[in-house]
Amino acid sequence: MRRIHSLPHRRNLATLGVVNIRGALVVCASLVDMLGLETIETPRGSLRAAYQRMLVITDHGQSVVFPVDEVDGAQRFTHAACEAVPATVARTALPHTRAVVRWQGRTIGLLDADLLFHTLTRSLA
């Protein structure tokens, strides 16, 4: 995993610092802190191996890096596959989840990229 360089006078815990991606410094943010998620430790000896990576997301020319535990590739979902967000998720303080999708026996939350980038931009101001 790449080295995260800290930022002086950082006000928001979600902003971890900057990372060098192909010679450019890109803001690195924590989705866990940004979305108020709980961290779950993978038990030792678990059959499911997770490999920490840096995920670079670009939206409207703005890039952000997120440290992630696992990446399973890019997937496309039809609008018909998207289900409404459960009420327990919809009422959270940061409603970044746009829809949920069933995939490979799991329920996955689809994040609203526009709202996510807006929240990150506000946290950097």
C-alpha positions in Angstrom: 0.0 0.0 0.0 1.3 3.5 -0.8 2.5 5.9 1.9 0.0 8.5 3.0 1.6 11.9 3.7 -0.1 13.8 6.4 -1.5 17.4 6.0 -0.7 20.1 8.6 -3.7 21.6 10.5 -6.1 19.0 9.3 -9.5 19.7 10.7 -11.5 16.7 9.4 -10.7 13.1 10.6 -11.9 11.7 7.3 -9.1 13.5 5.4 -6.0 11.3 5.9 -3.5 13.3 3.8 -2.2 13.1 0.2 -0.8 10.1 -1.8 1.5 10.2 -4.8 -0.3 8.7 -7.7 1.7 8.7 -10.9 3.5 11.9 -9.9 0.5 13.8 -8.8 -0.5 14.4 -5.1 -4.1 13.2 -4.6 -6.2 13.7 -1.5 -6.6 10.5 0.5 -9.8 10.1 2.6 -11.2 7.5 4.9 -14.7 6.2 3.8 -15.0 4.6 7.3 -14.7 8.0 9.0 -16.6 9.9 6.3 -19.6 7.6 6.4 -19.5 6.9 10.1 -19.0 3.2 9.7 -17.7 0.7 12.2 -14.5 -1.1 11.5 -14.6 -4.9 11.6 -11.5 -6.9 12.2 -11.0 -10.0 10.1 -10.3 -13.0 12.5 -7.0 -14.6 12.1 -7.2 -17.9 10.3 -10.2 -16.7 8.3 -10.8 -18.4 5.0 -11.5 -15.0 3.4 -8.3 -13.1 2.7 -8.5 -9.3 2.3 -5.8 -7.4 0.6 -5.6 -3.7 1.5 -5.3 -1.4 -1.5 -5.7 2.2 -2.5 -8.7 2.9 -4.7 -8.6 5.9 -6.9 -12.0 7.4 -7.9 -12.3 10.2 -10.4 -15.5 12.3 -10.9 -15.7 15.4 -13.1 -11.9 15.6 -13.3 -11.4 15.4 -9.5 -9.6 12.4 -8.1 -9.6 11.0 -4.6 -7.9 8.0 -3.0 -9.6 5.8 -0.5 -7.8 3.0 1.4 -9.9 -0.1 1.1 -9.7 -3.6 2.5 -10.8 -5.3 -0.8 -11.5 -4.6 -4.4 -13.6 -7.1 -6.4 -13.4 -5.3 -9.8 -15.7 -2.9 -11.4 -19.3 -4.1 -11.8 -22.3 -2.8 -13.7 -25.8 -3.0 -12.5 -29.0 -2.3 -14.3 -31.5 0.1 -12.8 -33.9 -2.9 -12.4 -31.4 -4.6 -10.1 -31.3 -1.6 -7.8 -33.5 -1.8 -4.7 -34.7 1.0 -2.4 -32.4 1.8 0.6 -33.7 0.2 3.8 -35.2 2.7 6.2 -32.5 2.0 8.8 -29.8 3.2 6.3 -31.9 6.0 4.8 -32.3 7.7 8.2 -28.5 7.9 9.0 -26.8 11.2 9.5 -24.9 10.8 6.2 -27.2 9.4 3.6 -24.6 8.6 0.9 -26.3 5.3 -0.1 -28.3 5.7 -3.2 -29.6 2.1 -3.6 -28.8 -1.5 -2.6 -28.0 -4.4 -5.0 -27.9 -8.2 -4.4 -24.6 -9.6 -5.8 -23.0 -13.0 -5.2 -25.1 -13.7 -2.1 -24.3 -10.3 -0.5 -26.2 -7.0 -0.3 -24.1 -4.1 -1.5 -24.8 -0.4 -1.0 -24.3 1.8 -4.0 -22.9 5.2 -2.9 -24.0 8.5 -4.4 -20.8 9.7 -6.1 -22.0 13.3 -6.4 -22.9 13.5 -2.7 -19.7 11.7 -1.7 -17.5 14.2 -3.6 -19.6 17.1 -2.3 -19.0 16.0 1.3 -15.3 15.5 0.7 -15.0 19.0 -0.9 -16.8 20.6 2.1 -14.5 18.8 4.5 -11.4 20.2 2.8 -12.6 23.8 2.9 
